[in-house]
Amino acid sequence: MADLVEQLRARHGELLRRCAFPAPGTALTCGVSGGADSLALLLLAVAAGCRVTAVHVDHGLRTGSAAEAEMVAAVAARFGAEFRAERIALDPGPNLEARARRLRHEVLGPDAALGHTADDRAETILLNLLRGAGLDGLAGIRPGPRHPIVELRRAETEAVCVAEDLVPFVDPSNRDPAFLRNRIRHELLPLLRDLAHRDAVPVLVRQGDLLAAISDHLRSEAAALDVTDARALAAADVVVARVAIREWLRIDDLDAHPPDAATVERVLAVARLDALATDVGGGRRVERTAGRLRLVPGEAEPTVG
C-alpha cells in the first residue's frame, strides 16, 4: 500500500498541493458516484495517505446503477480503499435534484468528502445568484475537508482518470436541460466566456472567495449578538442582525438553505415591537415574551411581551 501511495503522489503531487485532505492516516469517507470528479477524489484521498472508504449511493432512478456500484467497488479495491454501497428511495417529482442531494448527504454523513470542483463552485454561484441568495450562497462551495478538491478544475479530474486508465461513468442526466444547473453549465458559462473573452470560472471563484471572507466576518460579528434579546437585536447594525437571525433559524440544520429575506425581516419586526409573533416556516414561529425572542412550534399562541 505504501508503494501505491508513493506512486500516486509522484503522478499527482501538483494536484495534491491544491487539495485540502486531512492528515495521513485519517479515516475518510468519500462519496463516489463513478464520475470523473468523484473517482479523482478517491484516488487523491488515497494519495494523501487517508484511510479511505468509498461510498456509492444509488438513488434507484436509473437502470444500470448496480453496474456503476460494481465499477466503484472495483476501483476502490484496486487502490486499497474500503467500499460500501447504499441505496435510497427517491420518487420522481418536483425538486428532484435537491431532494436527491439532501438524501445523499444524509446517507454519507456530515464528515464525508465530496468531489466538487472549481467548475461546480462557479455553477453554484451562478445558480444561487439566479435564486436570489445572500452572501453565503454567492460564496459558493467553500474549500475544506468537506470539499477537498474544490480548487481543482473538472478537466484536471478527468486527466487524473486518464492517467490511471479509468473510464468514468457519464451520467446522462447531466445533459438534461430540465435541470437549471445543466443549462448554466452548458449554456450560460460558455456564453460568459464568449462575452468576457476569458474563462469565467476563475473570475467567479475569486468573487466567491471575497464574498466568503465578508460573510465569515459578518457571522463572527453576529455570533457576539444575543439574538434572543429583542432590544439588543433591534439596536444592532441591521446587516449583523439579519445574519444573526438567519443563523439562529437554521441552528439545528446548518446544511439547510437559510431563511429568505422576508422571513428575516418579519423576525426583526418582532424584535422592534412592530409585531408580537411571526411564522418562520417549518412549522415554527418566533414570539416575543418579556423582551426575549423564542423559537416555538407553530401551533403555539402568541404572547404579549
Secondary structure, 3 states (H helix, E strand, C coil): CHHHHHHHHHHHHHHHCCCCCCCCCCEEEEECCCCHHHHHHHHHHHHCCCEEEEEEEECCCCCCHHHHHHHHHHHHHHCCCEEEEEECCCCCCCCHHHHHHHHHHHHHCCCCECCCCHHHHHHHHHHHHHCCCCHHHHHCCCCECCECCCCCCHHHHHHHHHHCCCCCCCCHHHHCCCCHHHHHHHHHHHHHHHHHCCCHHHHHHHHHHHHHHHHHHHHHHHHCCCCCEHHHHHHCCHHHHHHHHHHHHCCCCCCCCCCCHHHHHHHHHHHCCCCCEEEEECCEEEEEECCEEEEEECCCCCCCC
